[in-house]
Amino acid sequence: MRSILRFALALTAAVVPLAASQDLAAALQALPACAVACLADGIQHSACATNLTAACICANEPLQTQITLCVTANCTIKQAIVTKNVTSTACGAPVRNRGETYDAISIAMAVASSSIVLARVAFKLLVTHSMAPDDYLILFLAVVGAPSVIITHYGTTPNGLGRDIWTLSPQTITDFLFYFFIMATLYFTQVMLVKLCLLLFYLRIFPSPGVRHLLWGTIIFTVLFGVVFFFVAIFQCSPISFFWNHWDGEHEGSCRDINAIAWANAAISIALDFWMLAIPLAQLKALNLHWKKKIGVALMFIVGTFVTVMSIIRLQALVTFAKSSNPTWDNFPVSLWSTVEINVGIVCTCMPTLRLMLVRVIPALGGGSSYGRGYYSSGGGQALSSGGRKSRRRTHEDPTSTSKLGRSQPGSIGGSAIAKPAGILRQQSFAVKYDDDEASLVHMRHLDRSGRSDTSATCLT
């Protein structure tokens, strides 16, 4: 006991002015008995036994390690936290706090992503007068994401996120873990909704039956993936409250391997991201799009890989997720990258509509395709387009046609001489504009004299 009192006096004289020495000495004397014994024993068997100064004791790493092991083995978790707080303060350790940074980033990103969602919905309602399933879902996602911002601002950040756990009171630590539990459950739900928004959009732009079967299979898997991890997150501990109470070692209960759950969710999510990226890129070349629009769509999908990058960075942050002795500090990267991942995902799902909004302002960005003259034969039941491809479309007589029934005349198609088929032929030019909707089919029709219409071509926009 004399040694620890001498230690307290030495730290007081070396670290703080005389006016504050009594307060610090009182704080050191208020250490738990188990910690006092560890400090006294550690100092007596160290090189600082004959040099009781703050410079020696606080900088002696072997001594600090020995005291930490002793306190961990002989004190409760709450007593160990009190000891760490007192000794860190006595040694002048800096008080770390990055909670305000996270709070600011969370609010800024939420405002940006929500504004884009509102702009998307307003554009669909007021300009295009059409709302698709993915538009309703992205609006629902924005509503589900709002509680995360509120909990961050009033829950996790005020209760210690981004600070060292030994600077917090026991009740504050419990409150932090409670809010962190809610945030984890919301995260699993938001990840599922972001992926569903993209998949529903893909369903609108890819009409191929084979691709649609793949997309529906992916949607079913994504829903099952989200629902399973939602319930796993809720019932990972028994009782549920053990999640935020088990840290002090004074409550009874059990939890599944929290670290394994987090890693499994992240790994499946990343693999699903790559799968969802492969589907549209594989179909992009076959889409009947203007080259400007193809570039825009490709860039949209490439930007979407940023979400996958965020997931990978978050996966690296999960290394210390459940094994940390300082969770309020070490879980800061996990919380930060989770927030970035969700908000960037929301922005990526809105990029097709953002392109349409830009096209309204700068029409040249929309692109267009002009298809040249095509010669159609009613006799043969086939049509030769300017690219030399055949299309089985029956047309009616064009009074302006220069061809005559029963004669075969040469014509120039695509720069080469091709014999025109026998029959009544017609010649037609048409153009396609890409400023209607990101997923609508623009039908190009020609009417006969009776008013009947016949679709000769379609173009995906």
C-alpha positions in Angstrom: 0.0 0.0 0.0 2.9 2.4 0.7 4.2 1.8 -2.8 0.9 2.7 -4.5 0.6 5.8 -2.3 4.2 6.8 -3.4 3.2 6.0 -7.0 0.2 8.3 -6.7 2.2 11.1 -5.2 4.9 10.7 -7.9 2.3 10.8 -10.7 0.6 13.8 -9.1 3.8 15.8 -8.8 5.0 14.9 -12.4 1.7 15.2 -14.3 -0.5 17.9 -12.7 0.0 21.2 -10.9 0.0 21.3 -7.1 -3.5 22.8 -7.0 -4.9 19.7 -8.7 -2.7 17.1 -7.1 -5.1 16.4 -4.2 -8.0 15.5 -6.6 -5.8 13.2 -8.7 -4.4 11.5 -5.6 -7.9 11.0 -4.3 -8.8 9.4 -7.7 -5.9 7.1 -7.5 -6.7 6.1 -3.9 -10.3 5.3 -5.1 -9.0 2.5 -7.3 -10.5 -0.9 -6.7 -8.5 -3.0 -4.2 -7.7 -5.6 -6.8 -6.1 -2.9 -9.0 -4.2 -1.4 -6.1 -2.6 -4.8 -5.4 -1.7 -5.2 -9.1 -0.1 -1.8 -9.3 1.9 -2.2 -6.1 3.2 -5.7 -7.1 4.0 -4.6 -10.6 5.9 -1.5 -9.6 7.9 -3.4 -6.9 9.2 -5.9 -9.4 10.0 -3.5 -12.2 12.8 -1.1 -13.1 10.6 1.8 -11.8 10.9 0.5 -8.2 13.7 2.9 -7.6 12.4 5.6 -10.0 8.8 6.4 -9.0 8.2 9.0 -11.7 5.4 9.3 -14.2 8.0 9.2 -17.1 9.2 5.8 -16.0 6.0 4.2 -14.9 3.8 5.3 -17.8 6.5 4.6 -20.5 7.4 1.2 -19.1 5.6 -1.2 -21.5 6.5 -4.4 -19.8 5.1 -3.0 -16.5 1.9 -1.8 -18.2 1.4 -5.2 -19.8 2.0 -7.0 -16.4 -0.5 -4.7 -14.6 -3.1 -5.2 -17.4 -2.9 -8.9 -17.2 -3.1 -8.8 -13.4 -6.1 -6.5 -13.4 -7.9 -8.6 -16.0 -7.4 -11.8 -14.0 -8.3 -10.4 -10.6 -10.8 -7.7 -11.2 -14.3 -7.6 -12.7 -14.7 -6.0 -16.1 -16.3 -2.9 -14.5 -13.4 -2.6 -12.1 -10.9 -3.0 -14.9 -12.5 -0.2 -16.9 -12.3 2.1 -13.9 -8.7 1.2 -13.4 -7.8 1.8 -17.0 -9.6 5.2 -17.0 -7.8 6.4 -13.8 -4.3 5.3 -14.9 -4.7 6.6 -18.4 -5.8 10.0 -17.0 -2.9 10.0 -14.6 -0.4 9.2 -17.4 -1.8 12.0 -19.5 -3.2 9.7 -22.3 -5.1 11.7 -24.9 -8.9 11.5 -24.9 -9.8 10.1 -28.3 -13.2 10.9 -29.9 -14.2 10.5 -33.5 -17.9 10.2 -32.9 -18.6 13.7 -34.1 -16.9 12.9 -37.4 -19.1 9.9 -38.0 -22.2 11.8 -37.0 -21.5 14.5 -39.5 -20.7 12.0 -42.3 -23.9 10.1 -41.5 -26.1 13.2 -41.7 -24.5 14.5 -44.8 -24.8 11.2 -46.7 -28.3 10.7 -45.6 -29.4 14.2 -46.7 -27.6 13.7 -50.1 -29.1 10.2 -50.8 -32.6 11.2 -49.6 -32.5 14.3 -51.8 -31.7 12.2 -54.8 -34.5 9.8 -54.0 -37.0 12.6 -53.7 -35.8 14.1 -57.0 -36.2 10.7 -58.6 -39.8 10.3 -57.3 -40.7 13.8 -58.2 -39.4 13.4 -61.7 -41.4 10.2 -62.2 -44.6 11.7 -60.8 -44.5 15.1 -62.4 -42.6 14.5 -65.7 -42.9 11.0 -66.9 -46.1 10.3 -64.9 -45.1 6.7 -64.3 -44.0 4.9 -61.2 -42.4 1.4 -61.4 -42.0 -1.1 -58.6 -38.4 -0.2 -58.0 -39.4 3.5 -57.6 -41.8 2.6 -54.8 -39.1 0.3 -53.2 -36.4 3.0 -53.3 -38.8 5.4 -51.5 -39.5 2.7 -48.9 -35.8 2.2 -48.5 -35.3 5.9 -47.8 -38.0 5.6 -45.1 -36.3 2.6 -43.6 -32.9 4.4 -43.7 -34.2 7.4 -41.7 -34.1 5.6 -38.3 -30.4 4.8 -38.8 -29.5 8.5 -39.0 -31.7 9.3 -35.9 -30.2 6.4 -33.9 -26.6 7.5 -34.9 -27.2 11.0 -33.8 -29.1 10.3 -30.6 -28.0 6.8 -29.8 -24.7 5.3 -30.8 -22.6 8.5 -31.0 -23.7 10.1 -27.7 -23.2 6.7 -26.0 -19.5 6.3 -27.0 -19.1 5.3 -30.6 -15.6 6.5 -31.6 -14.4 6.8 -28.0 -12.4 4.4 -25.8 -14.6 2.2 -23.7 -12.7 3.0 -20.4 -13.8 6.6 -20.7 -17.5 5.6 -20.5 -19.7 4.7 -17.6 -21.1 1.1 -17.4 -24.7 2.3 -18.2 -23.3 4.2 -21.3 -21.6 1.1 -22.6 -24.9 -0.9 -22.2 -26.8 1.8 -24.0 -24.3 1.8 -26.8 -24.5 -1.9 -27.4 -28.3 -1.7 -27.4 -28.4 0.9 -30.1 -25.7 -1.0 -32.0 -27.9 -4.0 -32.0 -30.7 -2.0 -33.6 -28.3 -0.6 -36.2 -27.1 -4.1 -37.1 -30.6 -5.3 -37.7 -31.5 -2.3 -39.8 -28.3 -2.7 -41.9 -29.2 -6.3 -42.9 -32.6 -5.0 -44.0 -31.2 -2.1 -45.9 -28.7 -4.2 -47.8 -31.5 -6.5 -49.0 -33.6 -3.5 -50.2 -30.7 -1.9 -52.1 -30.1 -5.1 -54.0 -33.8 -5.6 -54.7 -34.1 -2.1 -56.1 -31.4 -2.9 -58.7 -32.8 -6.2 -59.5 -36.3 -4.8 -60.1 -34.8 -2.2 -62.4 -33.0 -5.0 -64.3 -36.3 -6.7 -64.8 -37.6 -3.6 -66.7 -34.7 -3.3 -69.1 -33.9 -6.9 -69.9 -36.8 -8.6 -71.8 -34.9 -11.8 -72.6 -36.7 -14.8 -70.9 -33.5 -16.4 -70.0 -32.2 -13.3 -68.3 -35.5 -12.7 -66.5 -35.4 -16.2 -65.1 -31.9 -15.5 -63.7 -33.1 -12.2 -62.3 -36.2 -13.8 -60.6 -34.0 -16.5 -59.1 -31.6 -13.8 -57.8 -34.5 -11.9 -56.4 -35.8 -14.9 -54.5 -32.3 -15.6 -53.2 -31.8 -12.0 -52.1 -35.1 -12.0 -50.2 -34.2 -15.2 -48.4 -30.7 -13.9 -47.7 -32.1 -10.7 -46.2 -34.9 -12.4 -44.1 -32.6 -15.1 -42.7 -29.9 -12.6 -41.5 -32.6 -10.2 -40.2 -33.9 -12.9 -37.8 -30.3 -14.2 -37.1 -29.4 -10.6 -36.1 -32.4 -10.4 -33.7 -32.1 -13.8 -32.1 -28.3 -14.2 -32.1 -28.3 -14.1 -28.3 -30.5 -15.9 -25.8 -32.1 -14.0 -24.2 -32.0 -11.2 -26.8 -31.0 -8.6 -24.1 -27.8 -10.6 -23.5 -26.4 -8.9 -26.6 -26.1 -5.6 -24.8 -25.7 -6.9 -21.3 -23.1 -9.6 -21.6 -20.1 -7.2 -21.8 -19.8 -6.9 -18.0 -19.7 -10.6 -17.3 -22.4 -10.3 -14.7 -25.4 -11.7 -16.7 -26.2 -15.2 -17.8 -27.0 -16.1 -21.4 -25.4 -17.3 -24.6 -24.7 -15.9 -28.0 -23.8 -17.4 -31.4 -20.5 -16.5 -32.9 -21.2 -12.8 -33.7 -18.0 -12.5 -35.7 -18.9 -15.5 -37.9 -22.4 -14.0 -38.5 -21.0 -10.7 -39.6 -18.4 -12.4 -41.9 -20.9 -14.7 -43.5 -23.3 -11.8 -44.2 -20.5 -9.7 -45.8 -19.1 -12.6 -47.9 -22.5 -13.5 -49.3 -23.3 -9.9 -50.0 -20.1 -9.3 -51.9 -20.5 -12.5 -53.9 -24.1 -11.4 -54.7 -22.8 -8.0 -55.8 -20.4 -9.5 -58.3 -23.2 -11.7 -59.6 -25.5 -8.8 -60.0 -22.8 -6.8 -61.8 -22.1 -9.7 -64.3 -25.7 -10.0 -65.4 -26.1 -6.5 -66.9 -22.6 -6.3 -68.3 -23.1 -9.5 -70.1 -26.2 -8.2 -71.7 -25.0 -4.6 -72.5 -23.5 -5.5 -75.8 -26.7 -7.0 -77.1 -28.9 -4.1 -76.1 -30.2 -2.0 -79.0 -28.9 1.3 -77.6 -27.2 4.4 -79.0 -23.5 4.4 -78.3 -23.8 7.4 -76.0 -26.4 5.6 -74.0 -24.3 2.4 -73.9 -21.4 4.4 -72.4 -23.7 5.9 -69.8 -25.2 2.6 -68.8 -21.7 1.0 -68.6 -20.5 3.9 -66.4 -23.6 3.4 -64.2 -22.8 -0.2 -63.7 -19.1 0.5 -63.1 -19.9 3.1 -60.5 -22.0 0.4 -58.9 -18.8 -1.5 -58.2 -18.0 1.2 -55.7 -20.6 -0.4 -53.4 -18.8 -3.7 -53.7 -15.5 -1.9 -52.8 -17.2 -0.4 -49.7 -18.4 -3.9 -48.7 -14.8 -5.3 -49.0 -13.4 -2.4 -46.9 -16.1 -3.1 -44.3 -15.2 -6.8 -44.4 -11.6 -5.9 -43.4 -13.0 -3.8 -40.6 -14.8 -6.9 -39.2 -11.6 -8.5 -38.2 -11.8 -7.0 -34.8 -15.6 -6.8 -34.7 -16.4 -9.4 -31.9 -12.9 -9.9 -30.5 -12.2 -6.4 -29.4 -11.7 -5.3 -25.8 -12.5 -1.8 -26.8 -15.6 -2.1 -29.0 -16.8 1.5 -28.9 -13.5 2.5 -30.5 -12.8 -0.5 -32.7 -16.3 -0.8 -34.2 -16.1 2.8 -35.5 -14.8 1.6 -39.0 -17.6 -1.0 -39.2 -20.3 1.6 -38.5 -18.8 4.2 -40.9 -18.4 1.9 -43.9 -21.8 0.4 -43.4 -23.3 3.9 -43.6 -21.3 4.7 -46.7 -22.2 1.4 -48.4 -25.9 1.9 -47.9 -26.0 5.5 -49.0 -23.8 4.9 -52.1 -26.0 2.0 -53.0 -29.1 4.2 -52.9 -27.4 6.8 -55.1 -26.4 4.1 -57.6 -30.0 2.8 -57.9 -31.1 6.3 -58.8 -28.5 6.9 -61.6 -30.8 5.9 -64.5 -33.3 8.5 -63.5 -30.5 11.0 -62.9 -29.5 10.4 -66.5 -33.0 11.1 -67.7 -33.1 14.3 -65.7 -29.8 15.4 -67.4 -31.2 14.5 -70.8 -34.1 16.9 -70.2 -31.5 19.7 -69.5 -29.0 18.6 -72.2 -30.8 16.6 -74.9 -27.6 15.7 -76.7 -26.8 13.3 -73.8 -29.8 11.2 -74.6 -28.5 10.1 -78.0 -30.5 8.7 -80.8 -30.4 6.3 -83.6 -31.4 6.9 -87.2 -32.1 3.8 -89.2 -31.7 4.2 -93.0 -33.9 3.0 -95.8 -35.2 -0.5 -95.8 -36.9 -2.4 -98.6 -39.8 -4.6 -97.6 -41.4 -7.3 -99.7 -44.9 -8.4 -99.3 -44.5 -11.2 -101.7 -41.5 -12.9 -100.0 -42.7 -12.2 -96.4 -39.3 -10.9 -95.5 -37.7 -7.5 -95.1 -34.1 -6.4 -95.8 -33.0 -3.6 -93.6 -30.1 -1.2 -94.3 -27.8 -3.4 -92.3 -28.6 -6.4 -94.6 -30.6 -8.2 -91.8 -33.9 -10.0 -92.6 -37.0 -9.4 -90.5 -40.2 -11.4 -91.0 -42.6 -8.5 -91.2 -45.4 -8.2 -93.7 -46.0 -4.7 -95.1 -48.5 -3.1 -97.4 -48.1 -1.4 -100.7 -46.3 1.9 -100.7 -47.5 4.2 -103.5 -44.1 5.8 -103.7 -42.3 2.5 -104.3 -40.3 2.5 -107.5 -40.4 -1.3 -107.8 -42.8 -3.2 -109.9 -44.6 -6.5 -109.1 -42.9 -9.5 -110.6 -39.6 -7.8 -111.3 -36.3 -8.1 -109.6 -34.2 -4.9 -109.6 -30.8 -4.3 -108.1 -30.5 -1.8 -105.3 -27.8 -0.5 -103.1 -28.2 -1.5 -99.5 -25.3 -0.8 -97.0 -23.0 0.2 -99.9 -23.3 -3.1 -101.8 -25.5 -4.2 -104.7 -28.3 -6.6 -103.6 -31.1 -7.9 -105.8 -34.4 -6.8 -104.5 -37.0 -9.6 -104.0 -40.0 -9.9 -106.2 -43.2 -8.3 -105.1 -44.5 -5.0 -104.0 -41.7 -3.2 -102.2 -41.7 -0.2 -99.9 -39.1 2.2 -98.7 -39.2 3.8 -95.2 -36.9 5.8 -93.0 -37.4 6.3 -89.3 -35.5 7.6 -86.2 -35.5 6.6 -82.6 -35.1 9.0 -79.7 -34.0 7.9 -76.2 -35.6 10.4 -73.9 -38.8 8.6 -72.8 -37.9 6.4 -69.9 -34.9 4.3 -68.8 -36.7 1.1 -69.4 -39.5 1.6 -71.9 -39.8 0.0 -75.3 -40.1 2.5 -78.1 -42.3 1.0 -80.7 -41.8 2.1 -84.3 -45.0 1.5 -86.2 -46.2 2.2 -89.8 -49.8 2.4 -90.6 -51.6 1.1 -93.7 -54.5 2.9 -95.3 -57.0 1.0 -93.2 -55.5 2.3 -90.0 -54.1 -1.0 -88.9 -50.7 -0.9 -87.3 -47.8 -3.3 -87.6 -44.7 -3.2 -85.4 -41.7 -3.4 -87.6 -39.0 -2.9 -84.9 -38.5 -2.1 -81.3 -35.7 -0.4 -79.5 -34.9 -0.6 -75.8 -34.3 2.7 -74.1 
